[in-house]
Amino acid sequence: MDEARLRMLLGSALVDEPVIRPVAENVLRAGIRRRRSRRVRGVAGGAAVAALIAVAIPGVIRPLGAPPAGQPPAGEFTVYVRSIGAGTVTPITAGASTPGHPIKVGQGTGGIAITPNGKTIYVADYGGMVTPITTATNTPGKPIKVGKVPLAIAVTPNGKTAYVVNVFSGTVTPITTATNTPGRPIRVGLAPQRIAITPDGNTAYVTNAGSGTVTPIRTATNTALPPINVGHGGGAIAITPDGKTAYVLSDLGVTPITTATNTAGKPIKVGGGQLAITPDGKTVYVLGCAPGLFSCFGTVTPITTATNTPGKPIKVGKFPLAIAVTPNGKTVYVANFRSNTVTPIATATNTPGKPIKVGSDPFAIAIGPDGKTAYVISKTSNTVTPITTATNTPGKPIKVGNRPWSMVITP
């Protein structure tokens, strides 16, 4: 892929995203420099663009299972919405029709995550900082310095460490949550994008788009283990609830990784941009759409984890970008970016229901811990639409900050 082609792809992918254009251009230049210095044809530059475009896919992180001891009962939770244009996080109390006071953080499409006890939110910005927010008072703390372009964050199940993926630095920064101090960066692959942690908290898995690998990190010592080859452009990753298998999307399809041995299985020939696993771990749902370098099929493909075989693709709306599963595992909700709809899918039969109308350009979706409400971010409308899952009816859109991008929900 020549440099002119790379620049064209960059421009088309980010024509509507002036907020992150400076970061995007830096990613492009870095990819070109790498290719020139290493005399690599196509892969380095293309992977750099893939790493950039993956920024456009929001991360929605919410712990599964029952609320930890001491947390509010089901139904009493708060949705926190990150708006990259406004540089804010807006709290929305469950059942409320109006948002709370916006919390000021940095700008950019950095990651967002919440501790399992729901007491602290970590928000990264493209300036290389992570801001902790105390949810009891909704006040931001002192920003924590990490690496360049922090894209994703994951917190260990015990809540003691937050791991921050730094795209430009090729590192992961561990943050001790008790003191909010960063540890020594952990070197991973080229253009790391996403991170997932096993349910037992022993291993973090980092996808490296530029290297075509996944790097396991032993959390007890914060040491990187030998990388696992999965294919280039690797971004989305999800781990089964029993912790036995990690599923990774790349240009080869969906690659299952056996976590006991850190070995990759045969890629499953399903393309896409995001994936989600049912709470019983029996099915992986793969969105047949990813922006920029990938085709968009407007489908969702179920994969049976017992055999790693794909089922018949399920037709949804145009440009499906986000997916979430209810806690009881009965329904999958898919946000269709170009249709301005959300498609519910009954997992028992893998049949789509009637599309639910939401705001313009639905971009992210998350389910409340009680499973009664799905929350949908509409990027262009600057709104969040609550959907009552019992009837699949949308409520009144809630106005938030400019360019809402991602969200987390308290347990």
SULFENWO-V909674 format. One record per backbone hydrogen bond with DSSP energy under -1.0 kcal/mol. CO is the residue of the C=O (numbers start at 0). NH is the residue of the N-H. E is the energy in kcal/mol with one decimal. If there is no record, write none. Layout:
BEGIN
co = (CO CO)
nh = (NH NH)
e = (E E)
END
This chain:
BEGIN
co = (1 2 3 4 5 6 7 8 9 13 19 20 21 22 23 24 25 26 27 28 29 30 31 32 33 34 34 40 41 42 43 44 45 46 47 48 49 51 52 53 67 72 76 77 78 79 80 81 81 82 82 86 87 88 89 90 91 92 102 106 110 112 114 118 119 120 121 122 124 127 128 129 130 131 132 133 133 138 143 147 148 151 153 155 159 160 161 162 163 164 165 165 169 170 171 172 173 174 175 175 180 185 189 189 190 193 195 197 201 202 203 204 205 206 207 207 208 211 211 212 213 214 215 216 217 217 222 227 231 235 237 239 243 244 245 246 247 248 249 252 253 254 255 256 257 257 262 267 267 273 275 277 281 282 283 284 285 286 287 290 297 298 299 300 301 302 303 303 308 313 317 318 321 323 325 329 330 331 332 333 334 334 335 335 339 340 341 342 343 344 345 345 350 355 359 359 360 363 365 367 371 372 373 374 375 376 377 377 381 382 383 384 385 386 387 387 392 397 401 401 402 405 407)
nh = (5 6 7 8 9 10 11 12 13 16 23 24 25 26 27 28 29 30 31 32 33 34 35 36 37 38 39 42 45 46 47 48 49 50 51 52 53 54 55 56 70 75 93 409 91 407 89 404 405 86 87 104 82 102 80 99 78 95 88 125 123 121 117 134 114 132 112 130 127 145 124 143 122 140 120 137 138 133 129 167 166 164 162 158 176 155 174 153 172 150 169 170 187 165 185 163 182 161 179 180 175 171 209 210 208 206 204 200 218 197 216 195 214 192 211 212 232 229 230 207 227 205 224 203 221 222 217 213 250 248 246 242 258 239 256 237 254 234 252 249 267 247 264 245 261 262 257 253 269 286 284 280 304 277 302 275 300 272 296 292 315 287 313 285 310 283 307 308 303 299 337 336 334 332 328 346 325 344 323 342 320 321 339 340 357 335 355 333 352 331 349 350 345 341 379 380 378 376 374 370 388 367 386 365 384 362 381 382 399 377 397 375 394 373 391 392 387 383 84 85 83 81 79)
e = (-1.9 -2.4 -2.0 -2.4 -2.3 -2.4 -2.4 -2.3 -1.8 -1.8 -2.6 -2.8 -1.6 -2.3 -2.5 -2.6 -2.5 -2.4 -2.4 -2.8 -2.5 -2.1 -2.5 -2.8 -2.4 -1.2 -1.3 -2.0 -2.6 -2.7 -1.9 -1.9 -2.3 -2.7 -2.0 -3.1 -1.9 -1.8 -1.6 -1.7 -1.8 -2.0 -2.7 -2.3 -2.8 -1.8 -2.7 -3.6 -1.1 -1.5 -1.6 -2.9 -2.8 -2.9 -2.5 -3.6 -3.1 -2.5 -2.1 -1.5 -3.1 -3.0 -2.2 -2.1 -2.5 -2.7 -2.0 -3.5 -1.8 -2.6 -2.2 -3.4 -2.1 -3.6 -2.2 -2.1 -1.2 -2.5 -2.2 -1.3 -2.4 -3.0 -3.5 -2.2 -2.2 -2.5 -2.9 -2.0 -2.7 -2.6 -1.5 -1.3 -2.5 -2.9 -3.1 -2.3 -3.7 -2.4 -2.2 -1.0 -2.5 -1.8 -1.7 -1.1 -1.9 -2.1 -3.4 -2.2 -2.0 -2.5 -2.9 -2.0 -2.8 -2.9 -1.6 -1.3 -1.8 -2.5 -1.8 -3.1 -2.8 -2.1 -3.3 -2.3 -1.8 -1.2 -2.9 -2.1 -2.5 -2.3 -3.3 -2.3 -2.1 -2.6 -2.9 -1.9 -3.0 -1.5 -1.2 -2.3 -3.3 -2.1 -3.6 -2.3 -1.9 -1.2 -2.6 -2.5 -2.8 -2.7 -3.4 -2.2 -2.2 -2.3 -2.7 -2.0 -2.6 -1.2 -4.3 -1.1 -2.3 -3.3 -3.3 -2.3 -3.6 -2.4 -2.2 -1.1 -2.4 -2.0 -1.7 -2.3 -2.3 -3.1 -2.1 -2.2 -2.4 -2.8 -1.9 -2.6 -2.4 -1.1 -1.3 -1.2 -2.1 -3.0 -3.0 -2.0 -3.7 -2.4 -2.3 -1.0 -2.4 -1.9 -1.1 -1.1 -2.3 -2.5 -3.4 -2.0 -2.1 -2.9 -3.0 -1.9 -2.6 -3.2 -1.2 -1.5 -2.4 -2.8 -2.8 -2.0 -3.6 -2.5 -2.3 -1.1 -2.6 -2.0 -1.4 -1.6 -2.3 -3.2 -3.0)
END
